[in-house]
Amino acid sequence: MTEDIPANPARRALRLHREMDRVWSDLPGWRGSLASVNHSTIGLRFMATSFMFFAIGGVLAMLIRAQLATRNGVFLDTALYNQIFTMHGSIMMFLFAIPMLEGLGMWLLPKILGARDMAFPRLGALGYWCYLFGGTIILASLLLGVAPDAGWFMYVPLSGKTHTPGVSADIWLLGVTFVEISAVAAAVEIIVTILRMRRAGMGLTRMPLMGWYMLGTAAMMLVGFPPLILGSILLELERAAGWPFFDVLRGGDPLLWQHLFWLFGHPEVYIIFLPAAGVLSTIIPVFARVPILGYGAIVAAVLGLVFLSFGLWVHHMFTVGIPHMALAFFSAASALVAVPTSVQVFAWIGTMWAGRVELRLPMLHVIGFFLTFVIGGLTGVMLAMVPFNWQAHDTAFVTAHLHYVLVGGFVFPMMAGITYWMPMISGRFRIRALGEAAFWLILLGFHGTFFLMHLTGLLGMPRRIDRYPGNPEWEWLNLVSSIGGMVMAAGFAMFVMDIGMQWLFGRRSHRNPWRAETLDWAMALPAPPYNFASLPGPRHPDSGAILPLARGEGLLPGAPRQRREVLVRDAGTGRPDHVAVVPGNTVLPIWTAAALGSFFLLMLAGLYWLTPLAISAILWAGWQWGGFMGSPRDAAPIPVAPGLSLPEHWQVRQSLAYSGTVTLLVADGTLYASLLFGVGFLTVIAPNWPAPESGQGLGALLAAGGALLSIAAATLAARLAETQRDRPTGATAALTGVLAGGLALALLGVLAWQVDDPRRHARDALRGVLLGHAVFHGVVALMLGLRCLSDARQGRISGLRQGAAPVWQLFQTFWLATAALSLGIVALQEIG
Ligand SMILES: [Cu+2]
């Protein structure tokens, strides 16, 4: 697919390493560690932090098991028990599993795809700080005794103001939303990295399977998280400002929350499972010493799972009263998921069958996966059957199923992955025996805990209860489960010890210790911060190229311009397209996260009047981020290989930033679509509609029309500013666009003045949100416009250099489309 690119002349590998290391290393000291943006550092931090949260979630689980060991458990009172199971679920889902897979993706993807960094290093760092701050807020609430206690699914009306006064639910909603920012950021980053930064000439059909799995995962995150973010915003608005979305008396419906939650919550299972399956597909062929069986079938299965996972959320709601046809459809669809899942399981078994499996430690964890996950899959098919579901609903059976799927489908594969890639992280081999003992303890402890819970559930024990004085027949089952839990906890402690011992005392590992073929092993151990001194291309497709790449024979060798340069390819053809300079060490991400965090904390404290301060800090930080889009000079093309020179990223329209914006707008569009779903759902389903007569008159109509016209004018001006950027008319157009955008915002403000009180009815509340959506996008569009204007004034844009203009133009168009749709809907409501 690409013409072969000639090799660069070989140089001394050590010299090249020193040159790269100077440019790519983190700064020394603790201050330097705040400024780090390198994907390896950030990825490892994500994984280490998530493991810490896993330990905390595990301790909470032990408390639950201690309470349930006897039927009159006096260990915890009910209020604390409720906090603990809510926090156990929330921590494991939001603070362990998702960040763990983000960390793995961030750390591994550039290595396995043959790149030096992720597409947006600063965004990765921002995501990490958001995760850490959000997680800390959630955790602190437990220490302060105000932890969320309404279950990790936060069902309304239980989580509403009436039943859960105080801040506990707000902490969950704001904290989790804060953490989700990092998930959406990671999804954007992963997609753009996979599509545009793979080794030159690596076609999609020859991409390591991990790439496909992460692509599927990121796509699901991009579409799965926005509904939950929207749901959290709506619920927080209802709690904080009294805007009714879930209050039946005022035109809301609690079921809306369930839909939004499970629109996220179900794909979540696959979001967690797919990267884990990617790990399995990566390491099984290595230890079986044969290529993976059925590459194409696996890719098809991944795509099938991504597609199916979005049609299944209703199977969490079989008992809420939905039409029979819908029940039948979602039941069948849920059972259908077993097909792509088993395609993969058969491919893995077939691969092991065809080869000769070396039973090293990572492979033991793979066996643990098989023993566990298959049972979880079977009980999953059972639960997909509506009559059985009605029987087992909300019993310990479901808890058992859930843990079989999540521990089998995520924790075991992750332990396999960690032990597999540890030599690359630590540069050392493991010490024998400790890891094996840990594995057996975890496996036996796990099945000891959860296998019997199927039976406990079938005997009728509900989830989430803290005492069962009237049911002595559950007692011995629970006691065995509790003992199993303690054994498993001891196993995890040993696992951590094993990792620590390897780090400290392991003997040095030689290169590529597992004799794997993927590019992640084409580097020295431990992996250097820049990954590859020269980048692999069609000539150097796998781990066999380790020496030529270190000697600079690959593409874009070294760092002669003293900056972090990466190669960006055309997404389709695989031809190298341009050289992007990615940002180096900077404290901007942590500042931005702190600004965002202060906004969340002020909201939590109820200090709404202080939030404008935080908002200005966020705007200031956002302005600084844009500084990277302009450059003061036109540069000569950069030599990549003999006879191949490429432009810098300022000079191309299809830059990483542009691809990233397109991807982000998919998430943004999903959020908006979820909002429209909410409007439609409440209008059609909720009782207490139609809404009372609205008092909006001619003034509102004029303001709406005027705002729309101004946005259209600004969009036109943005287009002109982009195409004419090298001429004075370009700067004039930018100025016009900014002014028109400002006018539109002012008119939206006038409109806000005229809207009926949003607390009156769900329709008015939804109008408030639609308006807020338009204002928010207006502010971002205006910032981008100002950036273009200022860059044009300072000569940071030219005929060759694009600056922020393409992104502005894109965003402005999105603003126009959504604002027009929103105003159209309101107009329709008024007529109809
Ligand atoms: Cu589900």
Residues whose N, C-alpha, C, O or C-beta is under 5 A from the ligand:
A	BS01	CU	H266 L312
